[in-house]
Structure formats: C-alpha cells, structure tokens
Amino acid sequence: MKRANWTHATLAAFFYRQTGIRVGETAMGDFCRRHGVRPYRPTYRFLRADPARQQRARQELNEKTTPVNMA
C-alpha cells in the first residue's frame, strides 16, 4: 500500500495485515516517537517550486533582514 500520509492507526492496521500482530494506535505512536519515525511527510515541497520565484523570495528576504546603516 503506497500512501503519502500515514496515521498511527493506519500504520497499526497495516502492520496487522502484514504480520498478524495486533498493535494499538498508542503503542504504534510510542514506537514511532521512540525510533524517530515520522509516519507522514509534509505536503509542501519547497524544491518543486519555480526556481526563479525561489531566488526572488531569497533576495526579498535578504533585503528585509539586512540591517541598514544609518550614517
């Protein structure tokens, strides 16, 4: 089963179908946190954006964060 976003409940159900071992949602959540497993992926993908817009946004951000010399 290919999924972009998992929940602890769906992950536990998938584990049961694969192994026959029942695992509760809370236990699956504890396991995931303990082992650093993130059962979802962010839907926002910065790398898929338009490179020209990324560069323009970087320049605008740099202009806003660069201190101005008041001499």
C-alpha positions, 0 to 999 in steps of 0.5 A, a space after each residue: 500500500 503506497 500512501 503519502 500520509 500515514 496515521 498511527 492507526 493506519 500504520 497499526 492496521 497495516 502492520 496487522 495485515 502484514 504480520 498478524 500482530 495486533 498493535 494499538 494506535 498508542 503503542 504504534 505512536 510510542 514506537 514511532 516517537 521512540 525510533 524517530 519515525 515520522 509516519 507522514 511527510 509534509 505536503 509542501 515541497 519547497 524544491 518543486 517550486 519555480 526556481 526563479 520565484 525561489 531566488 526572488 523570495 531569497 533576495 526579498 528576504 535578504 533585503 528585509 533582514 539586512 540591517 541598514 546603516 544609518 550614517 
